[in-house]
Structures are given as structure tokens and as C-alpha cells.
Amino acid sequence: MKKKGEKVKAAVFYGQRDLRVEEMELPVLREGEILVRVRACGICGTDVHIFNGAEGSAKVTPPVILGHEFCGEVVETKSLLFRVGNKVSIDPNIYCGVCKFCRSGKVQLCENLLALGVNLNGGFAEYAVVPEKQAILFEDISFEEAALAEPLACCLHGIEKLELKATDKVLIIGLGPIGLTMLEILKLHGVDKIYGYEIEEFRKEVARAQGIKDIIDANDDSKFDIVIECAGTKESIEMAFEKLEKGGQLLVFSVPSPRTEVFIKPFEMFRKEARVYWSFVNPFTQRLAVELLESKKINLKHLITHRISLGELFQALSGKYERQLKVIVQP
């Protein structure tokens, strides 16, 4: 642990494609906060969007330290809930609790949403200040695995919207880290007729190794009871609507560009009596995510393909590595 006044490193986002690794003073805690030595922080597609000038889950006002999929060790505390040495997974989303959405239980739609790593300093740094209510204790998983709790929590929130039956025939469009996480959740629910659509061969290999039933191609005319869209392109979203069976359920889980527009035939959805859902962040699901990882009911270690330093972050946000799934920053 560094002493007060000593410099610590952080990757500070100043605007579109302007990311600088800088030294700054160790943050000072207020009551109810903990200082976390960041041990692992995953790179999310949202980080890439923000880096390239798009919106995040909340309005981004640079300069700010990005990185919302993080965990670490408590090194200083002004909280009665945590002690030095505790290992904590961080739920980044902070809700006001008083707006009409918070009061109706839809906290993810909070009118005053704040998020660590989006518009408050996050995990692309050696140390992060975290409000006590955002930290969740863990013991029986590695820091790398704990960094995957936040994306897992988001996926759990999405899956909660669906009425799942073990007999459902399911299609996952996009087999990146999110699509492969959805695969594990579906398996946990006893679903075994799980198909995928993906263009990258490496991701197909991983999906097959993890027990997906088959990978379809673009010309396949099969229909599915449930379609989960995880790719975020115009083509993938339009495919998701087209692949839906009568009476089916569609979860559009991806985060497309704000400029993406899709062509949908409402009459077809009317005839199918389709149910279509979108999903936003991770309300009330981060603790469950940690519990599922600790109990080994869900294993996501195979998603981690690259481990990088803060100095390599600009490169990682600028383009993909070969055979990439989840990239973990180790500050």
C-alpha cells in the first residue's frame, strides 16, 4: 500500500480516442467509502464505445477513469462493513433511490444514474475509491473470475425477462464473451437445444467446446423459440427478428451504436405474437453473480484470453487481438 501523497497510476479518458496513463495522488476517503487496490478489470464493449466517442450507460464527462468490470482488495476503509484485506467485487451502478423509476423498483432506469468507470472514476487504475454499498465480498474465486461478475450480472438480468423451459430451442447470435456467458446461464437452466450464430472461427471453437448443440449459418431457415442477440449490428438484430418462431421470445441484449437503425416488419411480429425484450445493466443481480461463480455453478474462466497492463490499454481499446474473448487489465 502506497502512502498518502505518493503517486499512483491510472488510465484517464480525456475524450474520443484520448487515453493517457498518468500519475495522480492517492485518493482521500470519505465516510462510507473504501479504497480498493484494483487487481483485475475487464474490458467491456461499452468501454470501447466510449473510447471511440459514443455514449455509455450514463453520460460521460471527461476527464474520467473508465473500467466498470473490476474487483480488488480493500487497503483502507472508512466503512463499518469492510476491513483491510477483504476481497471485493464491485457493482458499478449507483441509483439515486428517489426518482420515479427507483421508487417503482426499476432502479436501472434511474433518472440520476451514476456509474463507476463511466462517469465516476473506475477500475483502469491501481486504486479506486468505492462507496461501501457497491462492494460485494468474495473469497473462493480468483480476482480474474471476480472481474467477470459484472457482465455475468448483466446477463442474469436479461435472462430473468424470459420464460425459459428446458425444451426450448434457443439461438444465441454472437458468441463473444456475452454470448458465451448466456450459453452457461442457459445450461444452468437445463436448456440443451442451444444453437449459435458466429462468424469468427475461434469463437465457434470455444462454443463447441462448451457444449453448444450446433452453429448455424446465415442461410439456415430454422426458427427458434427464443433468440438472444449479442452482436449489436444492424444485420444481427434483423436476423434475430427473422429467426423467431411463432409465439417466440426475443432478447436484444447487445449494445448497438446509437446511430444503428434496423428494418423490422411489424406485421410479421404481429402474426407471430412475438415478445421482444431489451435489457439494461444489472439491477439486483451482482451478488447472485458472485454466488454462482463461488459455488462453481457457472464457470467463466475460459472467457479470459488476454491479460494486459495499463500501458497496453490504448492498444486494446483501439482494436482486437487475435483469438480474443475477454481482455483483463491488471493494473
ZAMI-572880 format. One line per field, with one value per residue (C-alpha): residue in three letters; x, y, z. Coordinates in pm, 1 decimal. Layout:
N
residu = [ALA | ...]
px = [X | ...]
py = [Y | ...]
pz = [Z | ...]
//
This chain:
331
residu = [MET | LYS | LYS | LYS | GLY | GLU | LYS | VAL | LYS | ALA | ALA | VAL | PHE | TYR | GLY | GLN | ARG | ASP | LEU | ARG | VAL | GLU | GLU | MET | GLU | LEU | PRO | VAL | LEU | ARG | GLU | GLY | GLU | ILE | LEU | VAL | ARG | VAL | ARG | ALA | CYS | GLY | ILE | CYS | GLY | THR | ASP | VAL | HIS | ILE | PHE | ASN | GLY | ALA | GLU | GLY | SER | ALA | LYS | VAL | THR | PRO | PRO | VAL | ILE | LEU | GLY | HIS | GLU | PHE | CYS | GLY | GLU | VAL | VAL | GLU | THR | LYS | SER | LEU | LEU | PHE | ARG | VAL | GLY | ASN | LYS | VAL | SER | ILE | ASP | PRO | ASN | ILE | TYR | CYS | GLY | VAL | CYS | LYS | PHE | CYS | ARG | SER | GLY | LYS | VAL | GLN | LEU | CYS | GLU | ASN | LEU | LEU | ALA | LEU | GLY | VAL | ASN | LEU | ASN | GLY | GLY | PHE | ALA | GLU | TYR | ALA | VAL | VAL | PRO | GLU | LYS | GLN | ALA | ILE | LEU | PHE | GLU | ASP | ILE | SER | PHE | GLU | GLU | ALA | ALA | LEU | ALA | GLU | PRO | LEU | ALA | CYS | CYS | LEU | HIS | GLY | ILE | GLU | LYS | LEU | GLU | LEU | LYS | ALA | THR | ASP | LYS | VAL | LEU | ILE | ILE | GLY | LEU | GLY | PRO | ILE | GLY | LEU | THR | MET | LEU | GLU | ILE | LEU | LYS | LEU | HIS | GLY | VAL | ASP | LYS | ILE | TYR | GLY | TYR | GLU | ILE | GLU | GLU | PHE | ARG | LYS | GLU | VAL | ALA | ARG | ALA | GLN | GLY | ILE | LYS | ASP | ILE | ILE | ASP | ALA | ASN | ASP | ASP | SER | LYS | PHE | ASP | ILE | VAL | ILE | GLU | CYS | ALA | GLY | THR | LYS | GLU | SER | ILE | GLU | MET | ALA | PHE | GLU | LYS | LEU | GLU | LYS | GLY | GLY | GLN | LEU | LEU | VAL | PHE | SER | VAL | PRO | SER | PRO | ARG | THR | GLU | VAL | PHE | ILE | LYS | PRO | PHE | GLU | MET | PHE | ARG | LYS | GLU | ALA | ARG | VAL | TYR | TRP | SER | PHE | VAL | ASN | PRO | PHE | THR | GLN | ARG | LEU | ALA | VAL | GLU | LEU | LEU | GLU | SER | LYS | LYS | ILE | ASN | LEU | LYS | HIS | LEU | ILE | THR | HIS | ARG | ILE | SER | LEU | GLY | GLU | LEU | PHE | GLN | ALA | LEU | SER | GLY | LYS | TYR | GLU | ARG | GLN | LEU | LYS | VAL | ILE | VAL | GLN | PRO]
px = [0.0 | 137.1 | 140.3 | -64.5 | 88.3 | 256.1 | 166.3 | -40.8 | -108.6 | -439.7 | -554.9 | -750.5 | -1000.3 | -999.6 | -1225.3 | -1258.9 | -952.1 | -762.7 | -647.6 | -343.1 | -171.6 | -90.8 | 29.9 | -201.6 | -220.0 | -376.1 | -745.4 | -871.2 | -1163.4 | -1488.3 | -1714.0 | -1876.5 | -1605.2 | -1333.2 | -1006.2 | -962.1 | -633.5 | -759.2 | -644.2 | -839.9 | -1063.5 | -1231.0 | -1263.8 | -1628.7 | -1771.3 | -1908.4 | -1552.6 | -1469.4 | -1780.3 | -1691.2 | -1326.4 | -1444.8 | -1676.8 | -2012.3 | -2235.0 | -2207.1 | -2474.6 | -2467.9 | -2344.9 | -1964.1 | -1792.8 | -1413.5 | -1165.9 | -1261.8 | -1109.6 | -1305.9 | -1338.7 | -1654.9 | -1587.8 | -1348.2 | -1254.5 | -972.6 | -856.3 | -955.6 | -643.5 | -809.9 | -1158.9 | -1393.6 | -1674.3 | -1802.1 | -1884.9 | -1536.8 | -1192.4 | -846.5 | -770.7 | -1128.0 | -1163.2 | -1448.1 | -1633.1 | -1768.6 | -2121.6 | -2059.1 | -2413.8 | -2530.3 | -2900.2 | -3046.5 | -3331.0 | -3574.4 | -3673.3 | -3996.6 | -3812.4 | -3617.6 | -3935.2 | -4115.6 | -3837.9 | -3693.8 | -3368.0 | -3181.0 | -3381.8 | -3279.8 | -3300.3 | -2980.7 | -2778.8 | -2410.6 | -2162.1 | -1808.7 | -1597.0 | -1842.9 | -1898.3 | -1719.2 | -1361.7 | -1342.0 | -1109.2 | -849.8 | -623.8 | -406.2 | -652.9 | -1021.9 | -1246.5 | -1570.2 | -1888.3 | -1944.7 | -2283.9 | -2123.3 | -1881.7 | -1959.7 | -1735.1 | -1591.7 | -1337.2 | -1340.2 | -1262.7 | -967.3 | -958.7 | -982.7 | -1303.9 | -1444.6 | -1394.6 | -1643.7 | -1919.4 | -2044.9 | -2101.9 | -2249.0 | -2485.6 | -2598.5 | -2666.3 | -2863.5 | -3086.0 | -3151.4 | -3229.7 | -3470.2 | -3700.6 | -3752.8 | -3988.1 | -3740.6 | -3833.7 | -3582.7 | -3746.5 | -3697.0 | -3493.5 | -3263.9 | -3043.0 | -2760.6 | -2647.3 | -2289.8 | -2062.6 | -1828.3 | -1788.9 | -2154.0 | -2297.1 | -2079.8 | -2191.4 | -2552.2 | -2468.4 | -2355.1 | -2667.3 | -2893.4 | -2713.1 | -2767.8 | -3142.1 | -3134.9 | -3170.2 | -2977.7 | -3109.0 | -2881.6 | -2762.9 | -2534.0 | -2451.4 | -2099.7 | -1857.3 | -1525.7 | -1382.9 | -1210.4 | -1535.2 | -1710.7 | -1440.5 | -1493.1 | -1872.3 | -1842.4 | -1601.7 | -1856.9 | -2135.2 | -2335.9 | -2551.9 | -2462.3 | -2354.1 | -2594.0 | -2501.4 | -2668.8 | -2872.0 | -3025.9 | -3405.2 | -3466.8 | -3686.9 | -3628.9 | -3847.9 | -3600.7 | -3344.4 | -3078.4 | -2899.6 | -2549.9 | -2367.7 | -2502.2 | -2507.4 | -2790.5 | -2759.7 | -2756.4 | -3063.6 | -3258.3 | -3155.1 | -3282.8 | -3631.6 | -3629.8 | -3523.8 | -3801.3 | -4063.8 | -4435.6 | -4505.0 | -4132.6 | -3931.0 | -3651.9 | -3395.6 | -3197.4 | -2911.0 | -2636.0 | -2535.4 | -2552.6 | -2416.8 | -2658.9 | -2663.8 | -2772.2 | -3112.4 | -3281.0 | -3557.8 | -3835.2 | -4160.6 | -4421.1 | -4684.7 | -4466.8 | -4416.4 | -4793.9 | -4861.1 | -4601.3 | -4734.0 | -4369.1 | -4244.9 | -3945.3 | -3727.7 | -3431.5 | -3204.8 | -3010.0 | -2730.6 | -2752.9 | -3015.2 | -3002.8 | -2806.8 | -2438.8 | -2449.9 | -2615.7 | -2342.9 | -2072.3 | -2255.6 | -2288.5 | -1917.5 | -1814.9 | -2042.0 | -1896.3 | -2246.8 | -2115.6 | -1756.4 | -1635.6 | -1257.8 | -1244.0 | -1352.5 | -1023.9 | -786.1 | -562.6 | -407.9 | -260.4 | -113.1 | -243.0 | 20.3 | -135.9 | -491.3 | -493.1 | -396.0 | -659.5 | -936.0 | -821.3 | -854.2 | -898.0 | -628.1 | -610.2 | -829.8 | -978.6 | -1262.4 | -1230.1 | -931.3 | -835.3 | -637.8 | -408.0 | -310.7]
py = [0.0 | 336.3 | 623.3 | 941.1 | 1186.4 | 914.6 | 890.4 | 606.5 | 520.2 | 548.5 | 546.6 | 871.2 | 921.4 | 1279.9 | 1241.0 | 1046.7 | 820.6 | 1029.1 | 799.8 | 882.3 | 676.7 | 932.0 | 954.8 | 1106.8 | 1133.5 | 852.7 | 940.4 | 1053.8 | 860.2 | 997.5 | 824.2 | 514.1 | 459.5 | 200.5 | 222.3 | -77.4 | -193.6 | -294.8 | -646.4 | -708.7 | -503.3 | -643.5 | -450.2 | -423.0 | -331.0 | -20.4 | 88.4 | 60.1 | 260.1 | 538.5 | 539.3 | 589.5 | 875.5 | 703.2 | 706.3 | 475.1 | 356.7 | 709.3 | 1042.0 | 1054.0 | 1378.3 | 1360.4 | 1351.4 | 1022.4 | 681.4 | 416.7 | 47.6 | -81.0 | -458.0 | -462.7 | -613.5 | -592.8 | -585.3 | -334.9 | -146.7 | 133.7 | 173.7 | 430.9 | 176.1 | -42.1 | -313.2 | -387.6 | -439.8 | -417.4 | -735.0 | -805.5 | -910.6 | -729.6 | -738.2 | -400.1 | -328.3 | -5.7 | 127.0 | 378.3 | 468.2 | 777.7 | 591.4 | 883.8 | 928.1 | 772.0 | 474.2 | 395.8 | 425.3 | 182.9 | -78.1 | -10.9 | 126.2 | 53.1 | 334.2 | 581.0 | 940.2 | 1022.5 | 708.9 | 724.1 | 450.3 | 379.8 | 355.5 | 557.0 | 898.7 | 830.0 | 705.0 | 328.8 | 34.7 | 120.4 | 237.0 | 97.2 | 215.5 | 304.7 | 471.8 | 275.0 | 352.9 | 70.2 | -22.3 | -100.8 | -364.2 | -735.9 | -971.9 | -1283.8 | -1545.6 | -1860.4 | -1734.8 | -1560.6 | -1187.0 | -1258.2 | -1454.3 | -1188.1 | -928.8 | -1129.4 | -1092.0 | -762.6 | -885.8 | -1207.2 | -996.3 | -805.2 | -1132.9 | -1266.6 | -957.7 | -1017.3 | -1386.9 | -1303.5 | -1143.0 | -1468.6 | -1754.5 | -2039.5 | -2404.7 | -2687.4 | -2790.7 | -2451.1 | -2431.3 | -2131.8 | -1934.7 | -1709.5 | -1461.1 | -1354.6 | -1587.3 | -1335.2 | -1308.0 | -1212.3 | -1477.5 | -1744.2 | -1624.2 | -1659.5 | -2015.6 | -2100.5 | -1949.8 | -2141.7 | -2465.4 | -2389.2 | -2364.9 | -2712.7 | -2597.2 | -2822.5 | -2729.1 | -2426.4 | -2311.0 | -2027.2 | -1793.3 | -1653.1 | -1556.5 | -1593.6 | -1945.5 | -1919.5 | -1826.6 | -2114.0 | -2346.4 | -2220.9 | -2252.9 | -2611.5 | -2693.5 | -2551.8 | -2776.1 | -2573.1 | -2805.4 | -2659.7 | -2345.4 | -2239.6 | -2046.2 | -1738.3 | -1942.1 | -2170.8 | -2128.8 | -2273.4 | -2088.5 | -2071.6 | -2043.4 | -1799.1 | -1579.3 | -1391.7 | -1124.9 | -1039.7 | -892.8 | -538.4 | -486.8 | -396.1 | -738.1 | -935.9 | -759.6 | -803.2 | -1170.0 | -1209.1 | -1092.9 | -1311.7 | -1629.9 | -1604.9 | -1880.0 | -1807.9 | -1728.4 | -1682.6 | -1455.6 | -1226.6 | -1070.2 | -793.0 | -783.1 | -615.5 | -250.2 | -125.0 | 208.4 | 495.2 | 550.7 | 195.0 | 167.6 | -162.2 | -270.0 | -467.9 | -595.5 | -525.6 | -734.9 | -1043.0 | -978.7 | -932.8 | -1267.1 | -1437.5 | -1269.8 | -1220.8 | -1097.9 | -868.9 | -755.6 | -525.8 | -533.2 | -257.0 | -301.1 | -526.6 | -429.5 | -655.6 | -932.9 | -873.3 | -1060.1 | -1356.5 | -1348.2 | -1367.7 | -1654.6 | -1851.6 | -1811.4 | -1905.4 | -2211.6 | -2324.0 | -2345.4 | -2118.8 | -2123.1 | -1842.0 | -1888.7 | -1999.7 | -1649.9 | -1489.8 | -1486.5 | -1185.2 | -1014.5 | -668.4 | -374.4 | -18.3 | 76.0 | -163.1 | -38.2 | 215.6 | -59.3 | -294.7 | -35.2 | 52.1 | -293.3 | -663.1 | -913.7 | -1241.2 | -1513.1 | -1266.3 | -1306.9 | -1124.5 | -898.1 | -840.5 | -533.5 | -598.8 | -252.0]
pz = [0.0 | -100.6 | 146.6 | 125.6 | -117.5 | -323.5 | -687.5 | -833.0 | -1195.5 | -1377.5 | -1740.4 | -1774.3 | -2057.1 | -2188.4 | -2492.9 | -2814.7 | -2854.2 | -2597.8 | -2318.1 | -2107.3 | -1838.7 | -1572.0 | -1215.1 | -957.1 | -581.6 | -384.3 | -334.0 | 8.1 | 155.0 | 290.8 | 541.1 | 395.3 | 134.1 | 85.9 | -104.9 | -332.2 | -479.4 | -823.7 | -909.9 | -1228.2 | -1457.8 | -1766.5 | -2090.3 | -2194.1 | -2531.4 | -2361.5 | -2279.5 | -2649.1 | -2743.5 | -2500.0 | -2611.7 | -2970.1 | -2876.5 | -2823.4 | -2515.1 | -2215.8 | -1972.9 | -1831.5 | -1965.3 | -1975.2 | -1876.4 | -1922.3 | -1767.7 | -1602.7 | -1534.7 | -1725.0 | -1639.6 | -1469.5 | -1455.2 | -1163.6 | -832.4 | -584.1 | -225.8 | 42.0 | 155.0 | 352.5 | 489.7 | 633.6 | 638.4 | 921.3 | 667.5 | 535.7 | 677.3 | 524.9 | 330.9 | 220.1 | -142.4 | -315.0 | -644.9 | -748.6 | -869.4 | -1064.4 | -1099.2 | -839.4 | -822.7 | -658.8 | -482.4 | -505.6 | -872.2 | -1001.8 | -1151.5 | -835.9 | -628.4 | -858.8 | -836.3 | -1183.0 | -1049.8 | -1372.6 | -1534.3 | -1263.2 | -1384.7 | -1195.6 | -1271.8 | -1188.5 | -1268.0 | -1155.9 | -1467.6 | -1675.8 | -1518.9 | -1189.4 | -1166.5 | -1213.7 | -1241.1 | -1506.8 | -1224.5 | -949.3 | -684.0 | -683.0 | -426.1 | -390.8 | -191.0 | 57.4 | -86.4 | -423.3 | -287.5 | -255.6 | -59.9 | -219.9 | -111.7 | -322.6 | -672.7 | -830.6 | -893.4 | -1266.6 | -1218.1 | -985.3 | -1259.3 | -1466.4 | -1206.2 | -1350.1 | -1708.3 | -1565.8 | -1353.1 | -1663.9 | -1845.2 | -1548.3 | -1559.4 | -1928.2 | -1884.8 | -1599.3 | -1854.3 | -2044.2 | -1963.8 | -2005.4 | -2046.6 | -2072.9 | -2401.0 | -2568.2 | -2884.8 | -2836.3 | -3073.3 | -2949.2 | -3214.4 | -3143.8 | -2946.1 | -2788.3 | -2408.7 | -2360.3 | -2591.5 | -2427.4 | -2083.6 | -2197.6 | -2303.1 | -1949.6 | -1793.3 | -2030.6 | -1944.2 | -1575.6 | -1651.6 | -1806.7 | -2167.8 | -2406.3 | -2751.0 | -2774.6 | -3115.5 | -3210.8 | -3497.0 | -3520.9 | -3796.5 | -3609.1 | -3615.9 | -3277.0 | -3105.5 | -3276.3 | -3138.9 | -2783.7 | -2811.3 | -2932.8 | -2650.6 | -2405.4 | -2531.9 | -2779.2 | -2988.3 | -3327.2 | -3510.5 | -3786.1 | -4098.8 | -4242.4 | -4492.1 | -4230.8 | -4235.6 | -3886.8 | -3637.4 | -3263.8 | -2953.7 | -2800.8 | -2973.6 | -2774.5 | -2977.5 | -2853.8 | -3153.8 | -3178.1 | -3553.4 | -3786.7 | -3951.0 | -3625.3 | -3485.5 | -3808.1 | -3814.2 | -3458.2 | -3555.6 | -3866.0 | -3678.2 | -3420.6 | -3414.1 | -3370.5 | -3007.2 | -2952.7 | -2726.7 | -2840.0 | -2607.7 | -2775.4 | -2528.9 | -2728.8 | -2710.1 | -3070.5 | -3180.6 | -3107.2 | -3484.0 | -3570.4 | -3737.5 | -3821.0 | -4055.9 | -3886.8 | -4034.6 | -3764.1 | -3940.9 | -3909.5 | -3538.2 | -3505.3 | -3672.0 | -3454.6 | -3138.2 | -3056.9 | -2721.1 | -2754.0 | -2464.0 | -2416.6 | -2112.3 | -1936.3 | -1678.3 | -1370.5 | -1110.2 | -801.7 | -977.3 | -893.5 | -562.6 | -734.1 | -998.4 | -731.0 | -559.1 | -882.9 | -954.4 | -599.1 | -594.6 | -931.1 | -1075.5 | -1350.3 | -1472.6 | -1699.0 | -1676.4 | -2039.7 | -2146.9 | -2038.4 | -2334.9 | -2272.5 | -1971.3 | -2018.0 | -1827.3 | -1811.3 | -2068.5 | -2319.4 | -2267.4 | -2551.5 | -2797.3 | -2656.8 | -2690.6 | -3043.1 | -3195.2 | -3130.4 | -3051.9 | -3239.3 | -3084.5 | -2835.9 | -2591.3 | -2258.1 | -2200.3 | -1834.9 | -1730.2 | -1434.3 | -1303.4]
//
